[in-house]
Structures are given as C-alpha cells and as structure tokens.
Amino acid sequence: MSPLTREQLAQVVAADLPFNSYANLGVGMPTGVAKYLKPEQGITLHSENGILGMTALPDGQTPDVDLINASREAVTLTPGASICDHVVSFSMMRGGHIDVTILGGFQVSVGGDLANWDTGVEGAVPAVGGAMDLVAGAKRVFVMMQHTDREGRSKLVTQCTYPLTGKSVVSRVYTDLAILDVKDDRFVVCGMIAGMTLEQLQAVTDAPLEMAADCRLLDV
C-alpha cells in the first residue's frame, strides 16, 4: 500500500475537473495539476496575479520571465489568453466567475471549513494571499493536501483548530490516500488507494468516515 505521490495526486485531480470550466490553481501543490490537463477537457486556467488562459511550461521551452503563476512558476499562454490587473482578476474570483478552485490546506473540517493560511508555528509568516477571496467566490472548492501533517496528525478533523480561511466552503478533499466529499457535516469516502481499507483510513483520520456506495480505486 503506497500513498500517491504529488504527481499522481495531480493526475487524479486533473482528470476530475469539469470539462469546459474556468479553474483556479492555488499556490503550492495545486499548481502541479496544470501539467496533466488535456486540451480536450477545454479547461481555462486563471491565476490571481492576472492571467486567464495559461498552461504549464512545456518541457524544453524557454520561459518568459514575465509570465508566472501565483506560485512564481513559469507558465505559457494558451490561444485567446488575456492579461489583466489585480482589480479585474480579483473581481473574477469574488464575482462567482470561477467554476472551481483547488487550494492546499492545513485542516478541513466535516462541515467544510478550511484552514490554509496560518498554523501559529513560531517564526512562520502567515500568508493568506487570495485564498479568502477564492473560497468566497468560487462555485466549488477542492482541497488538495497530504492526509496527515509531518507529525502524523490528521488534517481531516471534526473542528479546525487553526484560523479559518472560509467556513462551510469545501466541496471535496483530495489527499495522498483518498478522495472525500463533504456532505451534511460528514466525510464520504469516494476513492481510496489500492490496498487500503476503510478501517485503515479511519485510523489516520480524526473525523468519522462513511464509505460511498460507488467508492473507486485510485489507480494512476
């Protein structure tokens, strides 16, 4: 039983994005999703620093130093792309024009609360960026993260103990062990890695879990 790597998790998330949607990829792990999107999906990527219509930089292509995403990674524009200032970009985010945003997370609660900007660790610099705007305006919020933190503590909790980014905003969580939908104040497991049982997943999850009838195998 092997947890998904970051690359494998990015492939799973990319395959699940709704066709012909406008999507925002948050800082960190979510930006890796761009590499695995297929042209036939018709997905238009938005970056809060003012790009609408971009993709990951193809291997071997020389980067343009003026074209970066919110994680400061080099990107390239897709046909029909546009560049705008932060006011317009944040208006897209706040105005309900983003179909789905994918964000990293420190904790997600059974009620769909998200904490992803501050753990209170001494010396750490809290950085919310545009996350609060995204969770307030996006039609759906997916969270992509490791199932446990570096100390082995579950990131899926009954109640968040870190400062919230948004309350009751998360639709689905993708971890290196499972996919979980947030429904009626509970986590419903709709995908698990090969070899894992619900009991094993529950052992590393603080909040109660329920198995979906159509739970699928995460085979990348």
C-alpha angles and dihedrals in degrees: 000000000000126000116235116267119234090259093050091048090051089054091052092050093045092053091052098053113113114257117255093013134141108238136184121207114207128221118289124004096014093063088069089070090075092070093062102045114115122220091235090063089070094214119164113206122216126199120197092227088071113280126125112183115027143134139197115287108266117241111271096017116127109242122238105229090214094058114075136139128231090280091055090249120143115257137174129226124249123221110287094020121155136204123214141166125264093263093060093039093053090045087060090051098045096038098065096255096124113085096198136002124197115208137175118242145204093194139000121191129212087253092059096257114153129209113183111138111060135026095175092238111160112258095014118126112227111228119181095165110172096331095108091051092047096051090046095051110027117098092224131018121207120187120209117193148123113285092235134023126244091278092053094254118146117255090200105080144168090236130008116245095190124077110282126248091191139348122236092352107120119098101176139005125212116196135168088261107036152351114245130187120211107228130162094340095311141093114245113197109223098164138023137179119259115279097019123120127204089248091056092048091048090053090064095039123080096200124067116265133212124197118233116229090235097043108161135211115252099225114163 
